[in-house]
């Protein structure tokens, strides 16, 4: 029974993570488009640059962590 609960919670955690990542990938450009359509193009470009920077830092950190675990 305990194994079933652990497995269910693990799958739930992966599902929540997948939803967060999906919202992150869609949300960044989506919010940029909304800001751009309101006419504030400088803020839209700044937001998109911030989103891209955070995404790059996340991908780099996850790659480094994965590489460190393997060695």
PQR file with spaces between the fields and no chain letter, atoms N, CA, C, O and H, PARSE charges and radii, in Angstrom:
ATOM       1  N    UNK     1       0.825   -1.193    0.000 -0.4000 1.5000
ATOM       2  CA   UNK     1       0.000    0.000    0.000 -0.0000 2.0000
ATOM       3  C    UNK     1       0.869    1.256    0.000  0.5500 1.7000
ATOM       4  O    UNK     1       0.584    2.230   -0.696 -0.5500 1.4000
ATOM       5  N    UNK     2       1.943    1.208    0.804 -0.4000 1.5000
ATOM       6  CA   UNK     2       2.842    2.357    0.870 -0.0000 2.0000
ATOM       7  C    UNK     2       3.520    2.599   -0.473  0.5500 1.7000
ATOM       8  O    UNK     2       3.723    3.747   -0.869 -0.5500 1.4000
ATOM       9  H    UNK     2       2.174    0.416    1.369  0.4000 1.0000
ATOM      10  N    UNK     3       3.870    1.528   -1.172 -0.4000 1.5000
ATOM      11  CA   UNK     3       4.485    1.659   -2.494 -0.0000 2.0000
ATOM      12  C    UNK     3       3.523    2.301   -3.484  0.5500 1.7000
ATOM      13  O    UNK     3       3.930    3.117   -4.310 -0.5500 1.4000
ATOM      14  H    UNK     3       3.705    0.596   -0.850  0.4000 1.0000
ATOM      15  N    UNK     4       2.267    1.941   -3.403 -0.4000 1.5000
ATOM      16  CA   UNK     4       1.254    2.515   -4.288 -0.0000 2.0000
ATOM      17  C    UNK     4       1.109    4.011   -4.030  0.5500 1.7000
ATOM      18  O    UNK     4       0.989    4.794   -4.972 -0.5500 1.4000
ATOM      19  H    UNK     4       1.936    1.278   -2.732  0.4000 1.0000
ATOM      20  N    UNK     5       1.118    4.407   -2.772 -0.4000 1.5000
ATOM      21  CA   UNK     5       1.009    5.828   -2.432 -0.0000 2.0000
ATOM      22  C    UNK     5       2.231    6.591   -2.932  0.5500 1.7000
ATOM      23  O    UNK     5       2.100    7.682   -3.487 -0.5500 1.4000
ATOM      24  H    UNK     5       1.216    3.770   -2.007  0.4000 1.0000
ATOM      25  N    UNK     6       3.425    6.017   -2.734 -0.4000 1.5000
ATOM      26  CA   UNK     6       4.652    6.665   -3.217 -0.0000 2.0000
ATOM      27  C    UNK     6       4.635    6.818   -4.735  0.5500 1.7000
ATOM      28  O    UNK     6       4.997    7.869   -5.263 -0.5500 1.4000
ATOM      29  H    UNK     6       3.532    5.131   -2.283  0.4000 1.0000
ATOM      30  N    UNK     7       4.215    5.772   -5.428 -0.4000 1.5000
ATOM      31  CA   UNK     7       4.163    5.817   -6.883 -0.0000 2.0000
ATOM      32  C    UNK     7       3.161    6.861   -7.367  0.5500 1.7000
ATOM      33  O    UNK     7       3.440    7.599   -8.311 -0.5500 1.4000
ATOM      34  H    UNK     7       3.920    4.918   -4.999  0.4000 1.0000
ATOM      35  N    UNK     8       2.002    6.924   -6.726 -0.4000 1.5000
ATOM      36  CA   UNK     8       0.978    7.899   -7.100 -0.0000 2.0000
ATOM      37  C    UNK     8       1.453    9.322   -6.867  0.5500 1.7000
ATOM      38  O    UNK     8       1.254   10.192   -7.715 -0.5500 1.4000
ATOM      39  H    UNK     8       1.775    6.324   -5.959  0.4000 1.0000
ATOM      40  N    UNK     9       2.079    9.562   -5.722 -0.4000 1.5000
ATOM      41  CA   UNK     9       2.595   10.901   -5.442 -0.0000 2.0000
ATOM      42  C    UNK     9       3.718   11.279   -6.399  0.5500 1.7000
ATOM      43  O    UNK     9       3.825   12.438   -6.800 -0.5500 1.4000
ATOM      44  H    UNK     9       2.240    8.855   -5.034  0.4000 1.0000
ATOM      45  N    UNK    10       4.556   10.312   -6.769 -0.4000 1.5000
ATOM      46  CA   UNK    10       5.613   10.574   -7.738 -0.0000 2.0000
ATOM      47  C    UNK    10       5.060   10.964   -9.094  0.5500 1.7000
ATOM      48  O    UNK    10       5.542   11.904   -9.726 -0.5500 1.4000
ATOM      49  H    UNK    10       4.469    9.371   -6.443  0.4000 1.0000
ATOM      50  N    UNK    11       4.039   10.232   -9.541 -0.4000 1.5000
ATOM      51  CA   UNK    11       3.408   10.558  -10.824 -0.0000 2.0000
ATOM      52  C    UNK    11       2.703   11.909  -10.759  0.5500 1.7000
ATOM      53  O    UNK    11       2.719   12.665  -11.730 -0.5500 1.4000
ATOM      54  H    UNK    11       3.648    9.468   -9.028  0.4000 1.0000
ATOM      55  N    UNK    12       2.090   12.212   -9.631 -0.4000 1.5000
ATOM      56  CA   UNK    12       1.432   13.499   -9.458 -0.0000 2.0000
ATOM      57  C    UNK    12       2.448   14.635   -9.510  0.5500 1.7000
ATOM      58  O    UNK    12       2.190   15.678  -10.111 -0.5500 1.4000
ATOM      59  H    UNK    12       2.076   11.598   -8.842  0.4000 1.0000
ATOM      60  N    UNK    13       3.602   14.430   -8.879 -0.4000 1.5000
ATOM      61  CA   UNK    13       4.644   15.456   -8.896 -0.0000 2.0000
ATOM      62  C    UNK    13       5.136   15.701  -10.321  0.5500 1.7000
ATOM      63  O    UNK    13       5.329   16.849  -10.720 -0.5500 1.4000
ATOM      64  H    UNK    13       3.812   13.582   -8.391  0.4000 1.0000
ATOM      65  N    UNK    14       5.342   14.626  -11.092 -0.4000 1.5000
ATOM      66  CA   UNK    14       5.772   14.804  -12.483 -0.0000 2.0000
ATOM      67  C    UNK    14       4.696   15.513  -13.307  0.5500 1.7000
ATOM      68  O    UNK    14       5.018   16.318  -14.181 -0.5500 1.4000
ATOM      69  H    UNK    14       5.186   13.694  -10.767  0.4000 1.0000
ATOM      70  N    UNK    15       3.443   15.225  -13.039 -0.4000 1.5000
ATOM      71  CA   UNK    15       2.354   15.902  -13.751 -0.0000 2.0000
ATOM      72  C    UNK    15       2.309   17.385  -13.447  0.5500 1.7000
ATOM      73  O    UNK    15       2.117   18.206  -14.344 -0.5500 1.4000
ATOM      74  H    UNK    15       3.182   14.572  -12.328  0.4000 1.0000
ATOM      75  N    UNK    16       2.485   17.728  -12.182 -0.4000 1.5000
ATOM      76  CA   UNK    16       2.500   19.145  -11.781 -0.0000 2.0000
ATOM      77  C    UNK    16       3.693   19.846  -12.420  0.5500 1.7000
ATOM      78  O    UNK    16       3.562   20.969  -12.908 -0.5500 1.4000
ATOM      79  H    UNK    16       2.641   17.061  -11.453  0.4000 1.0000
ATOM      80  N    UNK    17       4.855   19.195  -12.421 -0.4000 1.5000
ATOM      81  CA   UNK    17       6.041   19.779  -13.044 -0.0000 2.0000
ATOM      82  C    UNK    17       5.822   19.989  -14.542  0.5500 1.7000
ATOM      83  O    UNK    17       6.225   21.014  -15.092 -0.5500 1.4000
ATOM      84  H    UNK    17       4.962   18.283  -12.024  0.4000 1.0000
ATOM      85  N    UNK    18       5.189   19.029  -15.195 -0.4000 1.5000
ATOM      86  CA   UNK    18       4.909   19.162  -16.626 -0.0000 2.0000
ATOM      87  C    UNK    18       3.977   20.341  -16.895  0.5500 1.7000
ATOM      88  O    UNK    18       4.174   21.071  -17.867 -0.5500 1.4000
ATOM      89  H    UNK    18       4.862   18.196  -14.748  0.4000 1.0000
ATOM      90  N    UNK    19       2.984   20.532  -16.065 -0.4000 1.5000
ATOM      91  CA   UNK    19       2.066   21.665  -16.230 -0.0000 2.0000
ATOM      92  C    UNK    19       2.800   22.989  -16.033  0.5500 1.7000
ATOM      93  O    UNK    19       2.596   23.935  -16.794 -0.5500 1.4000
ATOM      94  H    UNK    19       2.825   19.940  -15.275  0.4000 1.0000
ATOM      95  N    UNK    20       3.652   23.054  -15.011 -0.4000 1.5000
ATOM      96  CA   UNK    20       4.411   24.287  -14.755 -0.0000 2.0000
ATOM      97  C    UNK    20       5.326   24.602  -15.931  0.5500 1.7000
ATOM      98  O    UNK    20       5.401   25.750  -16.371 -0.5500 1.4000
ATOM      99  H    UNK    20       3.817   22.285  -14.393  0.4000 1.0000
ATOM     100  N    UNK    21       6.027   23.583  -16.446 -0.4000 1.5000
ATOM     101  CA   UNK    21       6.914   23.815  -17.590 -0.0000 2.0000
ATOM     102  C    UNK    21       6.133   24.233  -18.825  0.5500 1.7000
ATOM     103  O    UNK    21       6.574   25.111  -19.566 -0.5500 1.4000
ATOM     104  H    UNK    21       5.966   22.651  -16.088  0.4000 1.0000
ATOM     105  N    UNK    22       4.981   23.617  -19.057 -0.4000 1.5000
ATOM     106  CA   UNK    22       4.153   24.007  -20.197 -0.0000 2.0000
ATOM     107  C    UNK    22       3.716   25.459  -20.076  0.5500 1.7000
ATOM     108  O    UNK    22       3.790   26.219  -21.042 -0.5500 1.4000
ATOM     109  H    UNK    22       4.623   22.903  -18.456  0.4000 1.0000
ATOM     110  N    UNK    23       3.261   25.842  -18.888 -0.4000 1.5000
ATOM     111  CA   UNK    23       2.840   27.230  -18.685 -0.0000 2.0000
ATOM     112  C    UNK    23       4.011   28.191  -18.833  0.5500 1.7000
ATOM     113  O    UNK    23       3.841   29.306  -19.326 -0.5500 1.4000
ATOM     114  H    UNK    23       3.201   25.225  -18.104  0.4000 1.0000
ATOM     115  N    UNK    24       5.207   27.764  -18.407 -0.4000 1.5000
ATOM     116  CA   UNK    24       6.389   28.612  -18.551 -0.0000 2.0000
ATOM     117  C    UNK    24       6.718   28.846  -20.023  0.5500 1.7000
ATOM     118  O    UNK    24       6.965   29.980  -20.433 -0.5500 1.4000
ATOM     119  H    UNK    24       5.345   26.859  -18.006  0.4000 1.0000
ATOM     120  N    UNK    25       6.723   27.770  -20.820 -0.4000 1.5000
ATOM     121  CA   UNK    25       7.099   27.886  -22.227 -0.0000 2.0000
ATOM     122  C    UNK    25       6.067   28.660  -23.032  0.5500 1.7000
ATOM     123  O    UNK    25       6.426   29.398  -23.950 -0.5500 1.4000
ATOM     124  H    UNK    25       6.522   26.849  -20.487  0.4000 1.0000
ATOM     125  N    UNK    26       4.796   28.502  -22.702 -0.4000 1.5000
ATOM     126  CA   UNK    26       3.745   29.216  -23.421 -0.0000 2.0000
ATOM     127  C    UNK    26       3.562   30.617  -22.841  0.5500 1.7000
ATOM     128  O    UNK    26       3.293   31.569  -23.574 -0.5500 1.4000
ATOM     129  H    UNK    26       4.505   27.903  -21.957  0.4000 1.0000
ATOM     130  N    UNK    27       3.709   30.734  -21.531 -0.4000 1.5000
ATOM     131  CA   UNK    27       3.428   31.999  -20.852 -0.0000 2.0000
ATOM     132  C    UNK    27       4.380   33.122  -21.190  0.5500 1.7000
ATOM     133  O    UNK    27       3.952   34.267  -21.335 -0.5500 1.4000
ATOM     134  H    UNK    27       3.928   29.961  -20.936  0.4000 1.0000
ATOM     135  N    UNK    28       5.672   32.822  -21.321 -0.4000 1.5000
ATOM     136  CA   UNK    28       6.650   33.879  -21.617 -0.0000 2.0000
ATOM     137  C    UNK    28       6.336   34.622  -22.898  0.5500 1.7000
ATOM     138  O    UNK    28       6.139   35.837  -22.864 -0.5500 1.4000
ATOM     139  H    UNK    28       6.020   31.892  -21.204  0.4000 1.0000
ATOM     140  N    UNK    29       6.282   33.931  -24.030 -0.4000 1.5000
ATOM     141  CA   UNK    29       5.925   34.611  -25.279 -0.0000 2.0000
ATOM     142  C    UNK    29       4.488   35.133  -25.282  0.5500 1.7000
ATOM     143  O    UNK    29       4.189   36.147  -25.913 -0.5500 1.4000
ATOM     144  H    UNK    29       6.442   32.944  -24.058  0.4000 1.0000
ATOM     145  N    UNK    30       3.603   34.433  -24.572 -0.4000 1.5000
ATOM     146  CA   UNK    30       2.209   34.891  -24.516 -0.0000 2.0000
ATOM     147  C    UNK    30       2.068   36.225  -23.806  0.5500 1.7000
ATOM     148  O    UNK    30       1.373   37.120  -24.288 -0.5500 1.4000
ATOM     149  H    UNK    30       3.845   33.610  -24.059  0.4000 1.0000
ATOM     150  N    UNK    31       2.725   36.361  -22.662 -0.4000 1.5000
ATOM     151  CA   UNK    31       2.677   37.628  -21.927 -0.0000 2.0000
ATOM     152  C    UNK    31       3.353   38.729  -22.740  0.5500 1.7000
ATOM     153  O    UNK    31       2.900   39.874  -22.742 -0.5500 1.4000
ATOM     154  H    UNK    31       3.290   35.634  -22.271  0.4000 1.0000
ATOM     155  N    UNK    32       4.438   38.378  -23.432 -0.4000 1.5000
ATOM     156  CA   UNK    32       5.109   39.348  -24.288 -0.0000 2.0000
ATOM     157  C    UNK    32       4.161   39.866  -25.362  0.5500 1.7000
ATOM     158  O    UNK    32       4.121   41.064  -25.640 -0.5500 1.4000
ATOM     159  H    UNK    32       4.806   37.448  -23.431  0.4000 1.0000
ATOM     160  N    UNK    33       3.402   38.960  -25.962 -0.4000 1.5000
ATOM     161  CA   UNK    33       2.449   39.374  -26.999 -0.0000 2.0000
ATOM     162  C    UNK    33       1.364   40.278  -26.433  0.5500 1.7000
ATOM     163  O    UNK    33       0.942   41.231  -27.087 -0.5500 1.4000
ATOM     164  H    UNK    33       3.434   37.987  -25.736  0.4000 1.0000
ATOM     165  N    UNK    34       0.910   39.982  -25.221 -0.4000 1.5000
ATOM     166  CA   UNK    34      -0.123   40.827  -24.604 -0.0000 2.0000
ATOM     167  C    UNK    34       0.431   42.221  -24.321  0.5500 1.7000
ATOM     168  O    UNK    34      -0.226   43.223  -24.601 -0.5500 1.4000
ATOM     169  H    UNK    34       1.253   39.207  -24.689  0.4000 1.0000
ATOM     170  N    UNK    35       1.635   42.280  -23.766 -0.4000 1.5000
ATOM     171  CA   UNK    35       2.247   43.586  -23.477 -0.0000 2.0000
ATOM     172  C    UNK    35       2.487   44.351  -24.774  0.5500 1.7000
ATOM     173  O    UNK    35       2.241   45.555  -24.844 -0.5500 1.4000
ATOM     174  H    UNK    35       2.169   41.466  -23.538  0.4000 1.0000
ATOM     175  N    UNK    36       2.971   43.646  -25.807 -0.4000 1.5000
ATOM     176  CA   UNK    36       3.251   44.282  -27.094 -0.0000 2.0000
ATOM     177  C    UNK    36       1.969   44.859  -27.694  0.5500 1.7000
ATOM     178  O    UNK    36       1.975   45.961  -28.243 -0.5500 1.4000
ATOM     179  H    UNK    36       3.170   42.667  -25.749  0.4000 1.0000
ATOM     180  N    UNK    37       0.864   44.104  -27.585 -0.4000 1.5000
ATOM     181  CA   UNK    37      -0.394   44.568  -28.174 -0.0000 2.0000
ATOM     182  C    UNK    37      -0.960   45.781  -27.440  0.5500 1.7000
ATOM     183  O    UNK    37      -1.734   46.549  -28.011 -0.5500 1.4000
ATOM     184  H    UNK    37       0.859   43.209  -27.139  0.4000 1.0000
ATOM     185  N    UNK    38      -0.571   45.954  -26.167 -0.4000 1.5000
ATOM     186  CA   UNK    38      -1.003   47.139  -25.432 -0.0000 2.0000
ATOM     187  C    UNK    38      -0.214   48.375  -25.828  0.5500 1.7000
ATOM     188  O    UNK    38      -0.561   49.489  -25.434 -0.5500 1.4000
ATOM     189  H    UNK    38       0.058   45.329  -25.704  0.4000 1.0000
ATOM     190  N    UNK    39       0.855   48.184  -26.613 -0.4000 1.5000
ATOM     191  CA   UNK    39       1.605   49.326  -27.126 -0.0000 2.0000
ATOM     192  C    UNK    39       2.914   49.606  -26.417  0.5500 1.7000
ATOM     193  O    UNK    39       3.652   50.494  -26.843 -0.5500 1.4000
ATOM     194  H    UNK    39       1.137   47.280  -26.934  0.4000 1.0000
ATOM     195  N    UNK    40       3.227   48.897  -25.368 -0.4000 1.5000
ATOM     196  CA   UNK    40       4.482   49.126  -24.648 -0.0000 2.0000
ATOM     197  C    UNK    40       5.531   48.145  -25.156  0.5500 1.7000
ATOM     198  O    UNK    40       5.786   47.108  -24.545 -0.5500 1.4000
ATOM     199  H    UNK    40       2.627   48.176  -25.021  0.4000 1.0000
ATOM     200  N    UNK    41       6.136   48.501  -26.296 -0.4000 1.5000
ATOM     201  CA   UNK    41       7.058   47.580  -26.951 -0.0000 2.0000
ATOM     202  C    UNK    41       8.360   47.416  -26.183  0.5500 1.7000
ATOM     203  O    UNK    41       8.924   46.322  -26.172 -0.5500 1.4000
ATOM     204  H    UNK    41       5.929   49.344  -26.792  0.4000 1.0000
ATOM     205  N    UNK    42       8.849   48.456  -25.550 -0.4000 1.5000
ATOM     206  CA   UNK    42      10.093   48.357  -24.782 -0.0000 2.0000
ATOM     207  C    UNK    42       9.924   47.380  -23.617  0.5500 1.7000
ATOM     208  O    UNK    42      10.791   46.535  -23.388 -0.5500 1.4000
ATOM     209  H    UNK    42       8.390   49.345  -25.559  0.4000 1.0000
ATOM     210  N    UNK    43       8.824   47.487  -22.884 -0.4000 1.5000
ATOM     211  CA   UNK    43       8.559   46.569  -21.782 -0.0000 2.0000
ATOM     212  C    UNK    43       8.402   45.134  -22.287  0.5500 1.7000
ATOM     213  O    UNK    43       8.850   44.193  -21.632 -0.5500 1.4000
ATOM     214  H    UNK    43       8.120   48.173  -23.070  0.4000 1.0000
ATOM     215  N    UNK    44       7.772   44.967  -23.445 -0.4000 1.5000
ATOM     216  CA   UNK    44       7.592   43.634  -24.020 -0.0000 2.0000
ATOM     217  C    UNK    44       8.941   43.002  -24.354  0.5500 1.7000
ATOM     218  O    UNK    44       9.158   41.823  -24.075 -0.5500 1.4000
ATOM     219  H    UNK    44       7.408   45.732  -23.977  0.4000 1.0000
ATOM     220  N    UNK    45       9.834   43.764  -24.940 -0.4000 1.5000
ATOM     221  CA   UNK    45      11.154   43.235  -25.293 -0.0000 2.0000
ATOM     222  C    UNK    45      11.962   42.944  -24.030  0.5500 1.7000
ATOM     223  O    UNK    45      12.678   41.944  -23.968 -0.5500 1.4000
ATOM     224  H    UNK    45       9.658   44.722  -25.167  0.4000 1.0000
ATOM     225  N    UNK    46      11.850   43.806  -23.031 -0.4000 1.5000
ATOM     226  CA   UNK    46      12.555   43.571  -21.771 -0.0000 2.0000
ATOM     227  C    UNK    46      12.032   42.311  -21.079  0.5500 1.7000
ATOM     228  O    UNK    46      12.819   41.530  -20.545 -0.5500 1.4000
ATOM     229  H    UNK    46      11.268   44.618  -23.081  0.4000 1.0000
ATOM     230  N    UNK    47      10.738   42.110  -21.083 -0.4000 1.5000
ATOM     231  CA   UNK    47      10.163   40.914  -20.471 -0.0000 2.0000
ATOM     232  C    UNK    47      10.607   39.661  -21.209  0.5500 1.7000
ATOM     233  O    UNK    47      10.958   38.663  -20.579 -0.5500 1.4000
ATOM     234  H    UNK    47      10.098   42.744  -21.518  0.4000 1.0000
ATOM     235  N    UNK    48      10.595   39.702  -22.538 -0.4000 1.5000
ATOM     236  CA   UNK    48      11.022   38.548  -23.318 -0.0000 2.0000
ATOM     237  C    UNK    48      12.499   38.241  -23.076  0.5500 1.7000
ATOM     238  O    UNK    48      12.883   37.074  -23.008 -0.5500 1.4000
ATOM     239  H    UNK    48      10.310   40.513  -23.049  0.4000 1.0000
ATOM     240  N    UNK    49      13.329   39.276  -22.945 -0.4000 1.5000
ATOM     241  CA   UNK    49      14.750   39.061  -22.654 -0.0000 2.0000
ATOM     242  C    UNK    49      14.932   38.444  -21.268  0.5500 1.7000
ATOM     243  O    UNK    49      15.766   37.556  -21.094 -0.5500 1.4000
ATOM     244  H    UNK    49      13.016   40.225  -23.000  0.4000 1.0000
ATOM     245  N    UNK    50      14.167   38.900  -20.289 -0.4000 1.5000
ATOM     246  CA   UNK    50      14.229   38.325  -18.950 -0.0000 2.0000
ATOM     247  C    UNK    50      13.789   36.867  -18.972  0.5500 1.7000
ATOM     248  O    UNK    50      14.432   36.016  -18.359 -0.5500 1.4000
ATOM     249  H    UNK    50      13.489   39.622  -20.430  0.4000 1.0000
ATOM     250  N    UNK    51      12.707   36.577  -19.668 -0.4000 1.5000
ATOM     251  CA   UNK    51      12.207   35.203  -19.786 -0.0000 2.0000
ATOM     252  C    UNK    51      13.249   34.305  -20.438  0.5500 1.7000
ATOM     253  O    UNK    51      13.488   33.190  -19.975 -0.5500 1.4000
ATOM     254  H    UNK    51      12.185   37.269  -20.166  0.4000 1.0000
ATOM     255  N    UNK    52      13.874   34.789  -21.517 -0.4000 1.5000
ATOM     256  CA   UNK    52      14.898   33.996  -22.205 -0.0000 2.0000
ATOM     257  C    UNK    52      16.119   33.788  -21.309  0.5500 1.7000
ATOM     258  O    UNK    52      16.704   32.705  -21.303 -0.5500 1.4000
ATOM     259  H    UNK    52      13.680   35.695  -21.893  0.4000 1.0000
ATOM     260  N    UNK    53      16.505   34.816  -20.557 -0.4000 1.5000
ATOM     261  CA   UNK    53      17.645   34.692  -19.652 -0.0000 2.0000
ATOM     262  C    UNK    53      17.401   33.674  -18.552  0.5500 1.7000
ATOM     263  O    UNK    53      18.269   32.848  -18.268 -0.5500 1.4000
ATOM     264  H    UNK    53      16.030   35.696  -20.562  0.4000 1.0000
ATOM     265  N    UNK    54      16.237   33.723  -17.935 -0.4000 1.5000
ATOM     266  CA   UNK    54      15.910   32.763  -16.878 -0.0000 2.0000
ATOM     267  C    UNK    54      15.834   31.349  -17.449  0.5500 1.7000
ATOM     268  O    UNK    54      16.292   30.400  -16.813 -0.5500 1.4000
ATOM     269  H    UNK    54      15.532   34.393  -18.166  0.4000 1.0000
ATOM     270  N    UNK    55      15.268   31.204  -18.628 -0.4000 1.5000
ATOM     271  CA   UNK    55      15.180   29.892  -19.270 -0.0000 2.0000
ATOM     272  C    UNK    55      16.578   29.346  -19.566  0.5500 1.7000
ATOM     273  O    UNK    55      16.846   28.166  -19.340 -0.5500 1.4000
ATOM     274  H    UNK    55      14.896   31.975  -19.145  0.4000 1.0000
ATOM     275  N    UNK    56      17.459   30.198  -20.067 -0.4000 1.5000
ATOM     276  CA   UNK    56      18.828   29.773  -20.356 -0.0000 2.0000
ATOM     277  C    UNK    56      19.563   29.372  -19.088  0.5500 1.7000
ATOM     278  O    UNK    56      20.267   28.363  -19.068 -0.5500 1.4000
ATOM     279  H    UNK    56      17.241   31.157  -20.250  0.4000 1.0000
ATOM     280  N    UNK    57      19.403   30.155  -18.033 -0.4000 1.5000
ATOM     281  CA   UNK    57      20.048   29.807  -16.766 -0.0000 2.0000
ATOM     282  C    UNK    57      19.527   28.483  -16.220  0.5500 1.7000
ATOM     283  O    UNK    57      20.304   27.674  -15.714 -0.5500 1.4000
ATOM     284  H    UNK    57      18.831   30.975  -18.049  0.4000 1.0000
ATOM     285  N    UNK    58      18.229   28.258  -16.317 -0.4000 1.5000
ATOM     286  CA   UNK    58      17.641   27.004  -15.846 -0.0000 2.0000
ATOM     287  C    UNK    58      18.181   25.811  -16.632  0.5500 1.7000
ATOM     288  O    UNK    58      18.573   24.800  -16.051 -0.5500 1.4000
ATOM     289  H    UNK    58      17.597   28.915  -16.728  0.4000 1.0000
ATOM     290  N    UNK    59      18.197   25.940  -17.960 -0.4000 1.5000
ATOM     291  CA   UNK    59      18.672   24.824  -18.781 -0.0000 2.0000
ATOM     292  C    UNK    59      20.149   24.540  -18.536  0.5500 1.7000
ATOM     293  O    UNK    59      20.561   23.381  -18.495 -0.5500 1.4000
ATOM     294  H    UNK    59      17.878   26.762  -18.433  0.4000 1.0000
ATOM     295  N    UNK    60      20.946   25.591  -18.372 -0.4000 1.5000
ATOM     296  CA   UNK    60      22.371   25.411  -18.094 -0.0000 2.0000
ATOM     297  C    UNK    60      22.575   24.753  -16.734  0.5500 1.7000
ATOM     298  O    UNK    60      23.378   23.828  -16.610 -0.5500 1.4000
ATOM     299  H    UNK    60      20.611   26.532  -18.405  0.4000 1.0000
ATOM     300  N    UNK    61      21.868   25.214  -15.726 -0.4000 1.5000
ATOM     301  CA   UNK    61      22.004   24.642  -14.385 -0.0000 2.0000
ATOM     302  C    UNK    61      21.560   23.185  -14.365  0.5500 1.7000
ATOM     303  O    UNK    61      22.219   22.353  -13.742 -0.5500 1.4000
ATOM     304  H    UNK    61      21.216   25.965  -15.827  0.4000 1.0000
ATOM     305  N    UNK    62      20.469   22.861  -15.027 -0.4000 1.5000
ATOM     306  CA   UNK    62      20.002   21.476  -15.037 -0.0000 2.0000
ATOM     307  C    UNK    62      20.993   20.581  -15.777  0.5500 1.7000
ATOM     308  O    UNK    62      21.202   19.436  -15.375 -0.5500 1.4000
ATOM     309  H    UNK    62      19.933   23.537  -15.534  0.4000 1.0000
ATOM     310  N    UNK    63      21.606   21.078  -16.850 -0.4000 1.5000
ATOM     311  CA   UNK    63      22.607   20.310  -17.571 -0.0000 2.0000
ATOM     312  C    UNK    63      23.834   20.057  -16.699  0.5500 1.7000
ATOM     313  O    UNK    63      24.365   18.946  -16.675 -0.5500 1.4000
ATOM     314  H    UNK    63      21.436   22.008  -17.178  0.4000 1.0000
ATOM     315  N    UNK    64      24.283   21.092  -15.982 -0.4000 1.5000
ATOM     316  CA   UNK    64      25.444   20.939  -15.107 -0.0000 2.0000
ATOM     317  C    UNK    64      25.164   19.968  -13.953  0.5500 1.7000
ATOM     318  O    UNK    64      26.026   19.169  -13.587 -0.5500 1.4000
ATOM     319  H    UNK    64      23.852   21.994  -16.001  0.4000 1.0000
ATOM     320  N    UNK    65      23.972   20.041  -13.391 -0.4000 1.5000
ATOM     321  CA   UNK    65      23.602   19.130  -12.301 -0.0000 2.0000
ATOM     322  C    UNK    65      23.547   17.696  -12.812  0.5500 1.7000
ATOM     323  O    UNK    65      24.045   16.778  -12.159 -0.5500 1.4000
ATOM     324  H    UNK    65      23.272   20.690  -13.688  0.4000 1.0000
ATOM     325  N    UNK    66      22.943   17.507  -13.974 -0.4000 1.5000
ATOM     326  CA   UNK    66      22.861   16.166  -14.552 -0.0000 2.0000
ATOM     327  C    UNK    66      24.262   15.610  -14.835  0.5500 1.7000
ATOM     328  O    UNK    66      24.533   14.434  -14.591 -0.5500 1.4000
ATOM     329  H    UNK    66      22.539   18.253  -14.504  0.4000 1.0000
ATOM     330  N    UNK    67      25.135   16.458  -15.345 -0.4000 1.5000
ATOM     331  CA   UNK    67      26.505   16.036  -15.642 -0.0000 2.0000
ATOM     332  C    UNK    67      27.277   15.705  -14.359  0.5500 1.7000
ATOM     333  O    UNK    67      28.051   14.748  -14.325 -0.5500 1.4000
ATOM     334  H    UNK    67      24.915   17.414  -15.543  0.4000 1.0000
ATOM     335  N    UNK    68      27.065   16.491  -13.320 -0.4000 1.5000
ATOM     336  CA   UNK    68      27.752   16.240  -12.049 -0.0000 2.0000
ATOM     337  C    UNK    68      27.275   14.933  -11.415  0.5500 1.7000
ATOM     338  O    UNK    68      28.065   14.229  -10.786 -0.5500 1.4000
ATOM     339  H    UNK    68      26.437   17.269  -13.348  0.4000 1.0000
ATOM     340  N    UNK    69      26.007   14.607  -11.572 -0.4000 1.5000
ATOM     341  CA   UNK    69      25.481   13.354  -11.019 -0.0000 2.0000
ATOM     342  C    UNK    69      26.062   12.143  -11.718  0.5500 1.7000
ATOM     343  O    UNK    69      26.272   11.107  -11.088 -0.5500 1.4000
ATOM     344  H    UNK    69      25.366   15.180  -12.083  0.4000 1.0000
ATOM     345  N    UNK    70      26.325   12.256  -13.007 -0.4000 1.5000
ATOM     346  CA   UNK    70      26.852   11.133  -13.774 -0.0000 2.0000
ATOM     347  C    UNK    70      28.298   10.813  -13.423  0.5500 1.7000
ATOM     348  O    UNK    70      28.722    9.660  -13.499 -0.5500 1.4000
ATOM     349  H    UNK    70      26.154   13.097  -13.520  0.4000 1.0000
ATOM     350  N    UNK    71      29.051   11.834  -13.040 -0.4000 1.5000
ATOM     351  CA   UNK    71      30.470   11.587  -12.765 -0.0000 2.0000
ATOM     352  C    UNK    71      30.756   11.272  -11.318  0.5500 1.7000
ATOM     353  O    UNK    71      31.910   11.044  -10.952 -0.5500 1.4000
ATOM     354  H    UNK    71      28.707   12.771  -12.979  0.4000 1.0000
